[in-house]
Amino acid sequence: MLTKSTKGKDIVMHSQDAYKCKAPTYEVLESMKELSSNAFKLLMYYYSKSTGWKFTDAEIANTLDVTVKTVGILRKELVDKEYLYILKNKKT
């Protein structure tokens, strides 16, 4: 599991237990200051996904009580502020 992103922000460490995750305290406190409240909620949603990362924007929207379009906007905020790095899979 990665412990650092390519942009220097810490990435959540996941335990083997599907119901536990931990994020560095500094990371959580700084993200609360830097992100909009819904982007912070999305970040915590991502942190809570310990294994598999199998979910859809519709599921996220339902959980956060926002629209699917808003999920995309929030994801862009996380990328722009270097809390999320998206690496697309190359098809062979």
MIDOSE-1310 file (N, C-alpha, C; in nm, 2 decimals, decimal comma, always signed):
residues 92
mltk	+0,09/-0,12/+0,00/+0,00/+0,00/+0,00/+0,09/+0,12/+0,00; +0,05/+0,22/-0,08/+0,13/+0,35/-0,08/+0,11/+0,42/+0,05; +0,22/+0,49/+0,09/+0,21/+0,57/+0,21/+0,23/+0,72/+0,18; +0,28/+0,75/+0,06/+0,29/+0,89/+0,02/+0,24/+0,90/-0,12
stkg	+0,18/+1,02/-0,15/+0,14/+1,04/-0,29/+0,26/+1,11/-0,37; +0,25/+1,12/-0,49/+0,35/+1,18/-0,57/+0,36/+1,33/-0,55; +0,26/+1,39/-0,49/+0,26/+1,53/-0,47/+0,30/+1,57/-0,33; +0,33/+1,47/-0,24/+0,38/+1,50/-0,11/+0,28/+1,49/+0,00
kdiv	+0,15/+1,48/-0,03/+0,06/+1,47/+0,08/+0,05/+1,32/+0,12; +0,02/+1,30/+0,25/+0,01/+1,16/+0,30/-0,11/+1,10/+0,24; -0,11/+0,97/+0,22/-0,22/+0,89/+0,18/-0,26/+0,80/+0,30; -0,39/+0,77/+0,31/-0,44/+0,69/+0,42/-0,37/+0,55/+0,42
mhsq	-0,35/+0,50/+0,54/-0,30/+0,36/+0,55/-0,42/+0,28/+0,59; -0,44/+0,17/+0,52/-0,55/+0,08/+0,55/-0,51/-0,04/+0,62; -0,59/-0,08/+0,72/-0,57/-0,20/+0,79/-0,63/-0,32/+0,71; -0,60/-0,44/+0,76/-0,66/-0,56/+0,70/-0,81/-0,57/+0,72
dayk	-0,85/-0,50/+0,83/-1,00/-0,50/+0,86/-1,07/-0,41/+0,77; -1,17/-0,45/+0,70/-1,24/-0,37/+0,61/-1,31/-0,25/+0,67; -1,32/-0,25/+0,80/-1,39/-0,14/+0,87/-1,30/-0,04/+0,94; -1,17/-0,05/+0,92/-1,08/+0,04/+0,99/-0,99/+0,11/+0,88
ckap	-0,96/+0,23/+0,91/-0,86/+0,30/+0,83/-0,81/+0,41/+0,92; -0,69/+0,46/+0,89/-0,64/+0,57/+0,97/-0,57/+0,67/+0,87; -0,58/+0,79/+0,90/-0,52/+0,90/+0,82/-0,44/+0,98/+0,92; -0,33/+1,03/+0,88/-0,24/+1,12/+0,97/-0,32/+1,24/+1,02
tyev	-0,31/+1,26/+1,15/-0,39/+1,37/+1,21/-0,36/+1,50/+1,14; -0,24/+1,53/+1,11/-0,20/+1,66/+1,04/-0,28/+1,67/+0,90; -0,28/+1,56/+0,83/-0,35/+1,55/+0,70/-0,50/+1,59/+0,72; -0,56/+1,53/+0,82/-0,71/+1,55/+0,84/-0,73/+1,70/+0,88
lesm	-0,65/+1,75/+0,97/-0,67/+1,89/+1,02/-0,64/+1,99/+0,90; -0,54/+1,97/+0,82/-0,51/+2,06/+0,71/-0,62/+2,05/+0,61; -0,67/+1,93/+0,58/-0,77/+1,91/+0,47/-0,90/+1,98/+0,52; -0,93/+1,98/+0,65/-1,04/+2,05/+0,70/-1,04/+2,20/+0,67
kels	-0,91/+2,26/+0,67/-0,89/+2,40/+0,65/-0,89/+2,43/+0,50; -0,84/+2,34/+0,42/-0,81/+2,37/+0,28/-0,93/+2,33/+0,18; -1,01/+2,24/+0,22/-1,12/+2,19/+0,13/-1,25/+2,24/+0,17; -1,34/+2,25/+0,07/-1,48/+2,28/+0,10/-1,54/+2,16/+0,18
snaf	-1,65/+2,18/+0,25/-1,70/+2,08/+0,34/-1,74/+1,95/+0,26; -1,79/+1,97/+0,15/-1,83/+1,85/+0,07/-1,71/+1,78/+0,01; -1,60/+1,85/-0,03/-1,48/+1,79/-0,07/-1,41/+1,71/+0,04; -1,42/+1,77/+0,16/-1,37/+1,70/+0,28/-1,44/+1,57/+0,30
kllm	-1,58/+1,58/+0,29/-1,66/+1,46/+0,31/-1,62/+1,35/+0,20; -1,60/+1,39/+0,08/-1,55/+1,30/-0,02/-1,42/+1,23/+0,01; -1,33/+1,32/+0,06/-1,20/+1,26/+0,10/-1,21/+1,16/+0,21; -1,30/+1,19/+0,30/-1,32/+1,09/+0,41/-1,39/+0,96/+0,36
yyys	-1,48/+0,98/+0,26/-1,54/+0,87/+0,20/-1,43/+0,78/+0,13; -1,34/+0,84/+0,06/-1,23/+0,76/+0,00/-1,15/+0,69/+0,10; -1,11/+0,77/+0,21/-1,03/+0,71/+0,32/-1,10/+0,59/+0,38; -1,23/+0,59/+0,38/-1,31/+0,48/+0,45/-1,32/+0,35/+0,37
kstg	-1,28/+0,36/+0,24/-1,29/+0,25/+0,15/-1,16/+0,17/+0,16; -1,15/+0,08/+0,26/-1,03/+0,01/+0,29/-0,98/-0,09/+0,18; -1,07/-0,15/+0,12/-1,03/-0,25/+0,02/-1,11/-0,24/-0,11; -1,05/-0,27/-0,22/-1,12/-0,28/-0,34/-1,15/-0,15/-0,42
wkft	-1,18/-0,04/-0,35/-1,22/+0,08/-0,41/-1,32/+0,06/-0,52; -1,42/-0,02/-0,49/-1,53/-0,05/-0,58/-1,65/+0,02/-0,55; -1,68/+0,13/-0,61/-1,80/+0,21/-0,59/-1,82/+0,30/-0,71; -1,94/+0,35/-0,73/-1,97/+0,44/-0,84/-2,00/+0,58/-0,79
daei	-2,00/+0,67/-0,89/-2,03/+0,81/-0,85/-2,17/+0,82/-0,80; -2,26/+0,74/-0,85/-2,40/+0,74/-0,80/-2,40/+0,69/-0,65; -2,32/+0,59/-0,61/-2,32/+0,55/-0,47/-2,26/+0,66/-0,38; -2,15/+0,73/-0,43/-2,09/+0,84/-0,36/-2,19/+0,95/-0,34
antl	-2,26/+0,99/-0,45/-2,36/+1,10/-0,44/-2,47/+1,07/-0,34; -2,51/+0,94/-0,34/-2,62/+0,90/-0,25/-2,57/+0,92/-0,10; -2,45/+0,87/-0,08/-2,39/+0,87/+0,06/-2,37/+1,02/+0,10; -2,32/+1,10/+0,01/-2,29/+1,24/+0,05/-2,41/+1,33/+0,04
dvtv	-2,52/+1,28/-0,02/-2,64/+1,36/-0,04/-2,61/+1,48/-0,13; -2,54/+1,45/-0,24/-2,52/+1,55/-0,35/-2,55/+1,48/-0,48; -2,54/+1,56/-0,59/-2,57/+1,51/-0,72/-2,44/+1,44/-0,78; -2,46/+1,35/-0,88/-2,35/+1,29/-0,94/-2,26/+1,39/-1,00
ktvg	-2,31/+1,50/-1,06/-2,23/+1,60/-1,12/-2,15/+1,67/-1,01; -2,20/+1,69/-0,89/-2,12/+1,75/-0,78/-2,01/+1,66/-0,74; -2,03/+1,53/-0,75/-1,92/+1,44/-0,71/-1,80/+1,46/-0,81; -1,82/+1,48/-0,93/-1,71/+1,51/-1,03/-1,64/+1,65/-0,99
ilrk	-1,72/+1,74/-0,96/-1,66/+1,88/-0,92/-1,58/+1,86/-0,79; -1,63/+1,79/-0,70/-1,56/+1,77/-0,57/-1,43/+1,69/-0,59; -1,44/+1,59/-0,68/-1,32/+1,51/-0,71/-1,21/+1,60/-0,78; -1,25/+1,69/-0,87/-1,16/+1,78/-0,93/-1,09/+1,87/-0,82
elvd	-1,17/+1,91/-0,72/-1,11/+1,99/-0,61/-1,00/+1,91/-0,54; -1,03/+1,79/-0,51/-0,93/+1,70/-0,45/-0,80/+1,69/-0,53; -0,82/+1,67/-0,66/-0,71/+1,66/-0,75/-0,63/+1,79/-0,76; -0,70/+1,90/-0,78/-0,64/+2,03/-0,79/-0,56/+2,07/-0,66
keyl	-0,61/+2,03/-0,55/-0,54/+2,06/-0,42/-0,45/+1,95/-0,37; -0,43/+1,85/-0,46/-0,33/+1,75/-0,44/-0,36/+1,65/-0,33; -0,49/+1,63/-0,31/-0,54/+1,53/-0,21/-0,57/+1,40/-0,28; -0,58/+1,40/-0,41/-0,62/+1,28/-0,49/-0,53/+1,28/-0,62
yilk	-0,48/+1,17/-0,65/-0,40/+1,15/-0,77/-0,47/+1,04/-0,85; -0,50/+1,06/-0,97/-0,57/+0,96/-1,05/-0,48/+0,91/-1,16; -0,46/+0,78/-1,16/-0,37/+0,72/-1,26/-0,46/+0,63/-1,34; -0,47/+0,66/-1,47/-0,56/+0,58/-1,55/-0,49/+0,45/-1,60
nkkt	-0,56/+0,34/-1,60/-0,51/+0,22/-1,64/-0,49/+0,21/-1,79; -0,37/+0,17/-1,83/-0,35/+0,16/-1,98/-0,40/+0,03/-2,02; -0,48/+0,03/-2,13/-0,54/-0,09/-2,19/-0,44/-0,15/-2,28; -0,42/-0,28/-2,27/-0,33/-0,35/-2,36/-0,40/-0,43/-2,46
